[in-house]
Amino acid sequence: MAGAFSLLHPLVQKELYNMHWTELRSIQVNTIAAFNEGPEDLIISAATAAGKTEAAFLPILSDVVQKRSNGVSALYVGPLKALINDQFRRLEILCKAMDTPVFKWHGDVGSARKKRFLSRPSGVLLITPESIESLFINRSSWLPSLFQSLPYVVIDEIHAFIGTERGMHLKSLLSRIAQISAVQPRVIGLSATLGDYSATQRWLSPREPEGVRIVSDEGGGQDISFLIKGYLFDTSGDDENEDPALIKLSEDIINHFYGKNSLIYINSRSNLELYTDQVNRSLTGAGLLNPFRVHHGSLSRVEREETEMALKSSHPTATFCSSTLELGIDVGDVSRVGQIGAPWSVHSLRQRLGRSGRREGNPSVMIMFIPESHGGEGDLVDQLYPSLLRATSLFELMLEGWCEPPRVGLPHYSTLVQQVLSVITERGGAHAATIYDVLVGQGAFAWVTPSAFTRILRSIAKADLIEQASEGLLILGLQGERIVRRLDFYACFPTEQEIKVKWKSKQIGSIAPTFGIENQEYLILAGRRWEVLMVDLDRKEMSVQPSKGGKVPYFPGKGATDIHPMVHQKMHAMLLSNRVPTYLDTVGKSLLTSARSVARSTGVLEFDLIPLSDGTFWFPWAGSAALRTLTILGSCWGDFDVRDRDIALFFHGATADEVMDFYTDILTHCPSKTDIVQQYPDLVQEKYDRYLPEDLLAEGFAAGYINTDIVAPENVAPFRPRD
């Protein structure tokens, strides 16, 4: 502690003493030492609430106070406005006595305050990637004064950016800032859930990954209290609201979370509203006050902020939420976390579990509620209770220390299209060679060849996004101008059209403009029931009033996330094992025992191919991307009726021999990834994919969604009996 303190500037030391800091945490000590040992970029990996923000900023502020350079001294990039607001309060307290300004910049900050900051930019600037984009588009003349000598960039929750188009967008923006700055900014990434340090290094610095230093604090491990409760829903009836399992689940949520400051995660917004409504009905029936709130991305900012304030208040608040509260937003002392339905990844499980037990000495507590279904006998996959298998497998993998590695190396050509438009808009026009140098030669898209870049320019010119003026100058085309003028241009990821839902003058949230929405009579939103009074499709508004009637609306989204092969393999291992985890309740243990019995009796434990009277199941236990690849091969080359059942494929009307013969042959002489993806019905996944040349669109889809590892000859073995 004393040694680490001595490496900090005296003003920083004084402020820490004024804040009654008696010691530094281990991650802070290690980071300060690493920061002072060399100029490398850093990745700080430590548990939630371990003090990563202070670990990064204590040495940064020591250097900033000493040098006092013009312009922004440290750029903090966060994925959410709410997270930026939280970190602003923390850093403002830390910087107060050092005469170092701290400014937050996002859409909720007024223009007058932004103008004052631009007139004398200095200190720490907290911002989202989308607001950085807005600076390039709308304040390009201010960029040199802002970033003339930017020494430090801090990326919070860096795992939320890796492998996504938003992360590629951020990397491109930071490379453009670096080209403005007289110094090369030192980048420091913060995360609590990194599955592969080497992949993270390659993502942060593709040209010199070995130059990124990892500072980690594994610690002794926090105590975990974990429980899985199983429920068997009867799907043979017409009214699922009358299902005793649903009523029991809602009553259990009340018993475990009523009067507790807690978060209850649900994978989809529709299910979130459904379960919230059922809990509300149970509370009303029991004559209890309703302390439950709702938080998801389709609610208005005011609704979300009211929930965040309630969580930080002295009144215990249980909140049904989506991934919007998965990141490190300060929501007070969360005593426990719930999860309805299994999450899609170990990464998400770790992140959500880490939201509880943030106080030293308190365990992380999670209760997972797993609804399974049966309608009569059900099919083979249903009888294996895949949600329960996934839930137990994710927890077992987490205990083993495994987490999904970040996906690096995806081309993200869609984001390159957006950045081409951005550079042209920033400069008022630019030659192709200049754009190439900014985005590829010196930029983040280092893997893009001159030929591919030229073909992208021709493709977006054909779509009227750009046009060529005199002497080869590229300017925006008519369609390009329309795109850049839209507010959603600042975000490189797709945003859906929405209908705003208002009660009196207050916006409650928004829903998708689905077919027939003008005839909708009732609605469930923000955990409350509404009667629809009026729908104005031109203004994209809906007026409502409180009601006893209600119906869960449709919310847009990509749906399920791809499952990593390791998770499917662990699910198979759970079926093979005889161990019954102690964290399962009585129903959960019964469901797992039943699933294992079915797996033994049907041959799932011995064979991958299971013949039935109406077709054949194949259990490759290979992950979502491999299942997608095998489905395309079977449907397009084998003319099979193939149905993807998440953990298996079902070949309707086909025998096991027919399936085995076909795949043994085609996997020995497998078509190329490009040929495979050409058969997929919709390759457009990212925002500007539709403007790409077909071959590059196929290349991008293949990199992210196709897995041909199973085609190796040694992997044809799944067609034989297991040892």
KOLTOR-577954 format. One record per residue (C-alpha): residue in one letter; x, y, z. Coordinates in steps of 0.02 Angstrom, whole numbers, plus 32768, in hexadecimal, padded with zeros to 4 digits. Layout:
A/X/Y/Z
...
end
This chain:
M/8000/8000/8000
A/8086/807D/8033
G/80EE/8053/7F99
A/805B/806C/7F24
F/802D/8110/7F78
S/80DC/8152/7F5C
L/80C7/813B/7EA0
L/8033/81B2/7E9E
H/803C/8270/7E92
P/8035/82C7/7F3D
L/7F8E/831A/7F10
V/7F43/8270/7EE9
Q/7F88/822A/7F8C
K/7F3F/82BC/7FEC
E/7E93/82A4/7F9F
L/7E94/81EB/7FC9
Y/7EBA/8213/807E
N/7E30/8296/807E
M/7DB9/820F/8040
H/7DF2/81A1/80D2
W/7E44/811E/8066
T/7EAC/80B5/80DE
E/7EE9/8038/805D
L/7EE7/800F/7FA5
R/7EA1/7F6E/7F5E
S/7F14/7EF1/7F0D
I/7EDB/7F17/7E5C
Q/7EFF/7FD0/7E7B
V/7FAC/7FAD/7EBF
N/7FD6/7F3A/7E2D
T/7F93/7FB4/7DAB
I/7FF3/8048/7DF2
A/8093/7FE1/7DEC
A/8071/7FA6/7D39
F/8042/8056/7D01
N/80E9/809A/7D3D
E/8153/800C/7CFB
G/8137/802F/7C42
P/80CE/8082/7BBB
E/806A/7FE7/7B88
D/7FAE/7FE5/7B74
L/7F5C/7F8E/7C08
I/7ECB/7F17/7C24
I/7E8E/7F1C/7CD8
S/7E2D/7E7F/7D03
A/7DDF/7E6D/7DAE
A/7D3B/7E40/7DFF
T/7CA6/7EB4/7E00
A/7CB8/7F3F/7E83
A/7D73/7F1B/7E96
G/7DA1/7FD1/7E75
K/7DD7/7FC7/7DBE
T/7DA3/807A/7D96
E/7E12/80C1/7E21
A/7E9C/8047/7DEF
A/7EA0/8098/7D43
F/7E86/814D/7D76
L/7EF7/815D/7E0E
P/7F97/8150/7DA6
I/7F48/81AD/7D14
L/7F18/8241/7D82
S/7FC5/8242/7DD0
D/800E/825D/7D23
V/7F86/82D8/7CED
V/7F9D/8345/7D88
Q/8057/834B/7D6A
K/8053/8379/7CB0
R/7FB5/83E6/7CA0
S/7FAF/83DD/7BE1
N/7F2E/8434/7B74
G/7E97/83D5/7B34
V/7E4B/8337/7B7C
S/7EC5/82DC/7BED
A/7E66/8239/7BFF
L/7DD7/81F4/7B97
Y/7D64/8179/7BF0
V/7CF4/8113/7B7C
G/7C60/80B5/7BC5
P/7BDA/804C/7B6F
L/7B45/809D/7BC7
K/7B11/814E/7BF5
A/7ADA/8111/7CA0
L/7B86/80C7/7CBF
I/7BD7/816A/7C8B
N/7B69/81C9/7D06
D/7BA0/8153/7D91
Q/7C58/8160/7D68
F/7C49/821D/7D57
R/7C13/822A/7E0C
R/7CA3/81BB/7E46
L/7D28/8216/7DE1
E/7CE4/82C2/7E0E
I/7D00/829C/7EC6
L/7DAE/8258/7EA4
C/7DE1/82ED/7E37
K/7D93/8376/7EA0
A/7E2E/83A7/7F04
M/7EA3/8395/7E6E
D/7E56/8421/7E09
T/7E38/83A4/7D7D
P/7D91/83BA/7D22
V/7D23/8324/7CFE
F/7CA0/8333/7C75
K/7C1F/82B6/7C35
W/7BE4/82C1/7B81
H/7B4B/8267/7B42
G/7A9D/828A/7AFE
D/7A54/82BC/7BA7
V/7AD4/8346/7BC5
G/7A99/83F4/7B8F
S/7AE7/8451/7AFC
A/7B15/84E8/7B66
R/7B80/847D/7BD9
K/7BD2/842A/7B43
K/7BFD/84D4/7AF7
R/7C50/850C/7B99
F/7CB8/846F/7B9C
L/7CEC/8483/7AE6
S/7D26/8534/7B07
R/7DA8/84F4/7B83
P/7DB8/8436/7B75
S/7E20/83E6/7BFD
G/7E23/835D/7C7F
V/7DC1/82BB/7C73
L/7D3A/82A4/7BEF
L/7CBC/8217/7C05
I/7C61/81E5/7B65
T/7C0D/8159/7B02
P/7C49/811F/7A56
E/7BAD/816A/7A07
S/7BD4/8215/7A51
I/7C87/820A/7A0F
E/7C3B/81EB/7964
S/7BCC/8283/797C
L/7C67/82EC/79A0
F/7CB5/82B6/78FB
I/7C15/82DC/789C
N/7BD9/837C/78F0
R/7C72/83C8/7948
S/7D00/8398/78D5
S/7D52/8443/78E2
W/7D64/842A/799E
L/7DBB/8382/7992
P/7E6F/83C5/7990
S/7E55/842E/7A2D
L/7DFF/839B/7A84
F/7E7D/8314/7A5A
Q/7F1B/8374/7A2C
S/7F84/8312/7AAA
L/7F13/828C/7AF3
P/7F81/8219/7B5E
Y/7F02/819D/7BA5
V/7E66/813E/7B71
V/7E07/80D1/7BEE
I/7D89/8054/7BA7
D/7D12/8017/7C2E
E/7CBA/7F6E/7C1F
I/7D2C/7F47/7B8C
H/7CE0/7E99/7B7B
A/7C3D/7EEC/7B44
F/7C97/7F2F/7AA9
I/7D04/7E9D/7A74
G/7CC4/7E3E/79DC
T/7C34/7EB6/79B9
E/7C17/7F39/7932
R/7C0F/7FBA/79BE
G/7CBC/7F86/79F8
M/7CFE/7F95/7947
H/7CAE/8041/793D
L/7D05/8075/79DE
K/7DAE/8036/79A2
S/7D9D/8098/7901
L/7D6D/8137/795C
L/7DFF/8125/79D5
S/7E78/810A/7944
R/7E36/81AA/78F3
I/7E4F/8207/7997
A/7F01/81C3/79A1
Q/7F23/820B/78F5
I/7EEF/82B5/7937
S/7F54/82AD/79D7
A/800B/82DB/79DE
V/8028/8243/7A4D
Q/7FF1/818F/7A40
P/7F6C/8179/7AC7
R/7F8A/80EF/7B44
V/7EEF/8080/7B50
I/7EB5/802F/7BF1
G/7E25/7FB2/7BE9
L/7DBE/7F7E/7C80
S/7D5A/7EDD/7C93
A/7D1B/7E5F/7D12
T/7CF6/7DD4/7C94
L/7D7D/7DAD/7C15
G/7D83/7CFB/7BD4
D/7E26/7D06/7B73
Y/7EAE/7D86/7B96
S/7F0F/7D64/7AF5
A/7E72/7D81/7A8B
T/7E53/7E23/7AE8
Q/7F05/7E5A/7AC5
R/7EEE/7E35/7A0B
W/7E4B/7E97/7A08
L/7E96/7F2F/7A5E
S/7F36/7F31/79FA
P/7F32/7EC0/795F
R/7FDA/7EFF/7921
E/8036/7EE7/79C8
P/7FCE/7E7A/7A3D
E/8068/7E4E/7AA3
G/8075/7F07/7ACF
V/7FD6/7EFF/7B38
R/7FF7/7ED6/7BEE
I/7F79/7E77/7C59
V/7F60/7EAA/7D0E
S/7EED/7E2D/7D61
D/7EB3/7E0B/7E11
E/7E6C/7D5D/7E22
G/7E60/7D73/7EDE
G/7E27/7CE9/7F51
G/7D7D/7CDD/7EFD
Q/7CDA/7D1F/7F41
D/7C61/7CAE/7F9C
I/7BCC/7C7D/7F30
S/7B1F/7C49/7F64
F/7AC7/7BF9/7ED0
L/7A1F/7BA2/7EBC
I/79C3/7B5F/7E22
K/7908/7B45/7E33
G/78B1/7ADF/7DAD
Y/77FE/7AF0/7D6C
L/77A0/7A7F/7CF4
F/7722/7AE1/7C8D
D/7690/7A88/7C3A
T/768A/7ACA/7B88
S/75F8/7A5C/7B53
G/7579/7ADA/7B98
D/753B/7B79/7B44
D/7558/7BF6/7BD2
E/7609/7BF6/7C16
N/75D8/7C7B/7C97
E/7575/7BF2/7CF0
D/7608/7B7A/7CF3
P/762D/7B4C/7DA9
A/76E9/7B4E/7D82
L/76E1/7C04/7D4A
I/7680/7C34/7DE7
K/76FC/7BD2/7E53
L/778F/7C28/7DFD
S/7747/7CD6/7E1C
E/7723/7CAB/7ED2
D/77D6/7C6D/7EE9
I/7819/7D0F/7EA0
I/77B2/7D6F/7F1F
N/77EF/7CFF/7FAE
H/78A6/7D13/7F7D
F/78AA/7DCA/7F45
Y/781E/7E28/7F9C
G/786D/7EAD/800A
K/791C/7E8D/7FC4
N/7986/7F05/7F5E
S/799D/7E91/7ECB
L/79A5/7E77/7E0F
I/7944/7DF0/7DB3
Y/7986/7DD4/7D02
I/791B/7D93/7C73
N/7961/7D71/7BC5
S/78D7/7DC2/7B5E
R/7874/7E62/7B77
S/77D1/7E09/7B4E
N/77ED/7D86/7BD4
L/7827/7E0F/7C4A
E/7780/7E67/7C3B
L/7722/7DC1/7C44
Y/7771/7D89/7CE8
T/7768/7E37/7D34
D/76AE/7E3A/7D0F
Q/7695/7D8E/7D5C
V/76F1/7DC2/7DFB
N/7686/7E60/7E03
R/75E8/7DF6/7DF7
S/7626/7D82/7E81
L/764E/7E17/7EF1
T/75A1/7E60/7ED2
G/7550/7DBA/7EFA
A/75B2/7DB0/7F9E
G/7585/7E63/7FCC
L/763D/7E9A/7FCE
L/7689/7F3E/7F96
N/76F1/7F32/7EF7
P/77A9/7F60/7F11
F/77E0/7F14/7E6A
R/781D/7F82/7DDB
V/7851/7F67/7D26
H/78ED/7F99/7CC4
H/790E/7F74/7C0B
G/7943/7FCD/7B6D
S/7893/7FEF/7B2B
L/7863/8057/7BC2
S/787A/8113/7BC2
R/7914/8162/7C11
V/78A8/81AA/7C9C
E/7860/80FE/7CC6
R/790D/80AF/7CCB
E/7959/813A/7D34
E/78CA/8132/7DB1
T/78EE/8078/7DC6
E/79A9/8096/7DDA
M/7987/811A/7E5F
A/790F/80A5/7EB9
L/7995/801E/7EBE
K/7A0F/8098/7F0C
S/798F/80D8/7F8A
S/7975/809C/803C
H/78D8/803E/8006
P/78FC/7F8C/7FCA
T/78CD/7F7B/7F13
A/78C4/7EDB/7EAE
T/78D6/7EFB/7DF3
F/78B0/7E8E/7D5D
C/7934/7EBC/7CDD
S/7987/7E90/7C39
S/7A40/7EA1/7C10
T/7A2E/7F5F/7C29
L/7A5F/7F41/7CDF
E/7AE3/7EBE/7CB9
L/7B73/7F3B/7CAE
G/7BC0/7F9B/7D3E
I/7B3B/8020/7D5D
D/7B34/804A/7E16
V/7A8D/800C/7E55
G/7AB8/8009/7F0C
D/7AD3/7F71/7F79
V/7A7F/7EE2/7F1A
S/7A66/7E54/7F96
R/7A38/7DCF/7F17
V/7A1D/7DAF/7E5F
G/7998/7D49/7E08
Q/7995/7CFF/7D5A
I/78F9/7CBB/7D03
G/792F/7C44/7C7A
A/79E4/7C12/7C5E
P/7A58/7C9A/7C1C
W/7AAE/7C7C/7B75
S/7B62/7C81/7BB0
V/7BD9/7C6E/7C43
H/7C0D/7D20/7C22
S/7B5D/7D60/7C41
L/7B47/7CF0/7CDA
R/7BE8/7D33/7D27
Q/7BB9/7DE6/7D02
R/7B0B/7DD5/7D4D
L/7B43/7D71/7DE5
G/7BC6/7DF7/7E08
R/7B41/7E7C/7E1D
S/7B1D/7E39/7ECC
G/7B91/7E2C/7F61
R/7BF4/7EC8/7F34
R/7C11/7EF2/7FEB
E/7CAD/7EA2/8032
G/7C84/7E03/8091
N/7BDA/7DEA/803F
P/7BC0/7D55/7FCA
S/7B7E/7D62/7F1A
V/7ACF/7D18/7F1C
M/7A6E/7CD9/7E84
I/79CB/7C79/7E79
M/79A5/7C36/7DCC
F/78F3/7C09/7D9C
I/78EE/7B8E/7D0A
P/7846/7B70/7CB4
E/7840/7AD1/7C4E
S/77AB/7A97/7BE9
H/774D/79F8/7BC3
G/76B5/79DE/7B57
G/7682/792A/7B5B
E/771C/78BE/7B3E
G/777E/794A/7AE7
D/780E/7929/7A71
L/78BB/78EA/7A9C
V/790C/7995/7AB1
D/7882/79D1/7B25
Q/7896/7935/7B90
L/794F/795E/7BA9
Y/791D/7A05/7BFA
P/79A0/7A6C/7B9B
S/7988/7B0D/7BFE
L/79AF/7AB4/7CA1
L/7A44/7A5E/7C4F
R/7A86/7B04/7C0F
A/7A6E/7B59/7CB8
T/7AD0/7AD2/7D16
S/7B55/7ACB/7C8D
L/7B73/7B86/7C90
F/7B88/7B86/7D4C
E/7BFD/7AF0/7D49
L/7C68/7B41/7CC2
M/7C6E/7BE2/7D27
L/7CAA/7B82/7DC1
E/7D31/7B33/7D54
G/7D6D/7BE2/7D27
W/7D3B/7BD8/7C6F
C/7CE8/7C66/7C10
E/7CC3/7C7F/7B57
P/7D5A/7CCB/7B00
P/7D38/7D70/7AA7
R/7D1A/7D63/79EC
V/7DA3/7DC3/7995
G/7DCF/7DCE/78DD
L/7D1E/7DEF/789E
P/7D27/7E63/7807
H/7C95/7ED8/7833
Y/7C8C/7F1E/7782
S/7BE6/7F6F/77B2
T/7C40/7FDE/782E
L/7CC1/800A/77A9
V/7C32/804A/773B
Q/7BF6/80B8/77CA
Q/7CA6/80FA/77E9
V/7CBE/8125/7731
L/7C23/8192/773B
S/7C62/81DC/77DF
V/7D0D/820D/7799
I/7CBD/825D/76FF
T/7C44/82BE/776D
E/7CCB/82F4/77E7
R/7D36/833C/775B
G/7CAE/8374/76E5
G/7CF5/82FE/7662
A/7D8F/8292/7650
H/7DF1/8231/75CF
A/7DED/8173/75D5
A/7EA7/816B/75FE
T/7E8D/81DE/7694
I/7DFA/817A/76D6
Y/7E5C/80D9/76C0
D/7EF0/8120/7720
V/7E82/8160/77B0
L/7E1C/80C1/77C5
V/7E91/8038/7788
G/7F45/8071/7774
Q/7F4D/80C8/781D
G/7EA2/8090/7858
A/7E4A/7FFF/78AC
F/7E1D/7F9E/780D
A/7ECF/7F65/77EC
W/7E9A/7EBF/779C
V/7E34/7F10/7711
T/7E8E/7F00/766A
P/7E93/7F8F/75EB
S/7E2B/7F22/7575
A/7DA4/7F02/75F8
F/7DA1/7FBA/7628
T/7D8C/7FEE/7572
R/7CFD/7F74/755A
I/7CA6/7FB5/75F6
L/7CB4/8067/75B4
R/7C6A/8032/750D
S/7BDD/7FD4/7563
I/7BA9/8065/75D3
A/7BB9/80DC/753E
K/7B40/806D/74DE
A/7AC6/8080/7571
D/7ADC/813E/756A
L/7B30/8148/7614
I/7BC4/81A1/75C5
E/7BEC/81EE/751C
Q/7C8A/8229/74C8
A/7C9D/82E2/74A4
S/7D22/833A/743F
E/7DD6/8300/744D
G/7DA2/825F/74A5
L/7D5D/82B1/7542
L/7CDF/8241/759B
I/7C47/8296/75E5
L/7BA5/8257/762F
G/7B1E/821F/75B6
L/7A68/824A/75D2
Q/7A47/81A8/7631
G/7AE8/81BF/7693
E/7AB3/826D/76C9
R/7A0C/8228/7706
I/7A65/81A1/776A
V/7AE3/8217/77BA
R/7A5C/8295/77EA
R/79FD/8213/784D
L/7A1E/820F/7908
D/7A39/8153/7904
F/7AD1/816A/7892
Y/7B3E/8185/792C
A/7B1C/80D0/795F
C/7B6A/804E/78ED
F/7AF2/7FC6/7929
P/7A3F/7FB3/78E9
T/79B3/8011/7941
E/78FE/7FE2/7929
Q/786E/8055/78FE
E/7803/806C/7998
I/7758/80AC/79CD
K/7764/811D/7A66
V/76E9/80EE/7AEE
K/76A9/8184/7B52
W/7638/8199/7BE8
K/7600/824E/7BEC
S/76A1/82AD/7BC5
K/7718/822A/7C0E
Q/776E/81AC/7B9E
I/7767/80FE/7BE9
G/77CE/80A6/7B66
S/77C1/8067/7AB5
I/778C/7FCD/7A53
A/77A7/7F8C/79A3
P/772E/7FC7/791A
T/76ED/7F19/78F3
F/7665/7EF2/7873
G/75B9/7F1F/78B5
I/75FB/7F86/7946
E/757B/800E/7921
N/74F5/7F94/795A
Q/7549/7F64/79FD
E/74D8/7F7F/7A94
Y/7543/7F52/7B2B
L/75FA/7F52/7B59
I/7673/7F1B/7BE2
L/770A/7F8E/7BF2
A/777C/7FC0/7C82
G/7729/7F3A/7CEA
R/767F/7F90/7CDE
R/75DF/7F73/7C7C
W/759D/7FF4/7C02
E/7509/8013/7B93
V/7537/8058/7AE8
L/74DA/80FA/7AC5
M/7526/812E/7A20
V/75AE/80FA/79A5
D/75FA/817C/7931
L/7667/811F/78B3
D/76A0/81C0/785F
R/76E3/8208/7901
K/7712/815A/7940
E/76B7/8176/79E5
M/763C/8114/7A4E
S/75D2/815F/7ADA
V/75A1/80EF/7B6B
Q/7550/80F4/7C15
P/7556/807B/7CAA
S/74E8/7FE3/7C94
K/74C5/7F34/7CD5
G/74D7/7EED/7C26
G/7582/7ECB/7BDF
K/75E5/7E6E/7B5A
V/76A1/7E58/7B4B
P/76DE/7EB3/7AAE
Y/7761/7E7C/7A32
F/780F/7EC1/7A4E
P/7890/7EBC/79C1
G/7935/7E65/79DC
K/79AA/7DE1/7998
G/796A/7D5C/7A0F
A/79D9/7CD2/7A4F
T/7A95/7CE7/7A52
D/7B05/7C60/7A08
I/7B3A/7BDD/7A87
H/7BF4/7BB4/7A92
P/7C23/7AFE/7A6A
M/7C6C/7AE9/7B19
V/7BC0/7B08/7B65
H/7B6E/7A81/7AFB
Q/7BFB/7A09/7B24
K/7BE3/7A2B/7BDE
M/7B28/7A0B/7BC9
H/7B52/7961/7B82
A/7BCA/7942/7C13
M/7B3F/796E/7C8F
L/7AD2/78E7/7C40
L/7B60/7868/7C4D
S/7B85/7891/7D03
N/7B2D/7842/7D98
R/7B52/78D4/7E0B
V/7AB9/7937/7E40
P/7AED/79EB/7E67
T/7ABF/7A24/7F16
Y/7A89/7ACE/7ED3
L/79F0/7A81/7E7D
D/794A/7A85/7ED8
T/78DA/79EB/7EE2
V/7884/7A0B/7E3A
G/792B/7A34/7DE7
K/7977/7991/7E25
S/78E0/7932/7DE8
L/78EA/7981/7D3B
L/79A4/795D/7D2D
T/798A/78A8/7D63
S/78FE/7895/7CE3
A/7969/78E2/7C59
R/79F6/7868/7C7D
S/797C/77D6/7C7D
V/7936/780B/7BD3
A/79E7/7822/7B8F
R/7A16/7771/7BC5
S/7977/771E/7B88
T/7979/7771/7ADC
G/7A33/775A/7ABB
V/7A63/7813/7AC2
L/7AF4/77E8/7B38
E/7B3A/7766/7ABD
F/7B0F/77A8/7A10
D/7B01/7850/79B9
L/7A7B/7812/7940
I/79D6/77DF/798E
P/7956/7794/7914
L/789D/77AD/7937
S/7800/777B/78D9
D/77EE/7824/7883
G/78A4/7853/786A
T/7950/785A/78BB
F/799F/78C6/7941
W/7A58/78F5/7938
F/7AAF/7933/79D5
P/7B5B/7974/799F
W/7B73/79DA/7A41
A/7BD2/7A58/79D8
G/7B8D/7B07/79F9
S/7B12/7B76/799C
A/7B83/7BA7/790A
A/7BA9/7AF1/78E1
L/7AF0/7AC3/78EB
R/7AC9/7B53/7874
T/7B4F/7B15/77FC
L/7B10/7A62/7800
T/7A5E/7A9D/77E6
I/7A8E/7AFC/7748
L/7AF0/7A67/7706
G/7A60/79EF/7725
S/79D9/7A61/76E1
C/7A32/7AA0/7646
W/7AA6/7A10/7614
G/7A46/797E/765E
D/7994/79B8/7640
F/7966/7986/76F2
D/78DD/79D7/7759
V/7953/7A0D/77E6
R/7915/7A63/7883
D/798E/7AB6/78FC
R/795B/7A8A/79AE
D/79E5/7AEF/7A08
I/7A45/7A58/7A49
A/7A1A/79E1/79BB
L/79E2/79D5/7907
F/7944/7976/78D5
F/793B/792C/7826
H/7882/7915/7804
G/785B/7879/77A0
A/7912/7843/7791
T/7962/77A4/77D3
A/7A03/77A1/7839
D/7A5E/7749/77AA
E/7A29/77CF/772E
V/7A65/7859/77A1
M/7B09/7800/77C7
D/7B30/77D7/7712
F/7B0F/7888/76D7
Y/7B73/78E2/775E
T/7C03/7866/775A
D/7C16/788D/76A1
I/7BFC/7948/76A4
L/7C68/7967/773D
T/7CF5/790A/76E8
H/7CE7/7980/7652
C/7C99/7A16/76A6
P/7C67/7AAF/7640
S/7CC2/7B50/7669
K/7C7E/7BC7/76EB
T/7C53/7C40/765E
D/7BED/7BBC/7604
I/7B95/7B8E/76A5
V/7B62/7C3E/76D5
Q/7B23/7C62/7625
Q/7A95/7BE9/764E
Y/7A63/7C44/76ED
P/79C1/7CA7/76D7
D/79F7/7D4C/7727
L/7AAE/7D7D/773B
V/7A89/7E2E/7775
Q/7AB5/7E35/782E
E/7B07/7EDF/7848
K/7AC3/7F8B/7824
Y/7B0F/7FB1/7779
D/7B27/7EFE/773B
R/7AA8/7F19/76B0
Y/7B1E/7F93/765A
L/7BB0/7F19/764F
P/7BEA/7EB4/75B8
E/7BA2/7E04/75C3
D/7C48/7DAC/75DC
L/7C7B/7E1C/766D
L/7BCE/7E0B/76BB
A/7BE2/7D4F/76B2
E/7C92/7D59/76F9
G/7C55/7DBD/778F
F/7BC5/7D46/77B2
A/7C34/7CAD/77A3
A/7CB1/7CF4/7820
G/7C2C/7D13/78A3
Y/7BA7/7C8E/788B
I/7BEF/7BF5/7832
N/7C5B/7B6F/7881
T/7CA7/7AEA/7811
D/7D1E/7AA2/7893
I/7CAE/7A08/7897
V/7CDC/79E2/77E2
A/7D88/799E/780F
P/7D91/78E1/77EE
E/7DAE/78B8/78A5
N/7D0B/7910/78CF
V/7CA3/7898/7866
A/7CB1/7822/78FD
P/7C0E/7860/794C
F/7BB1/77EA/78D6
R/7BFC/7754/792F
P/7BC8/7714/79DA
R/7C1A/776F/7A6A
D/7C9D/7712/7AD1
end
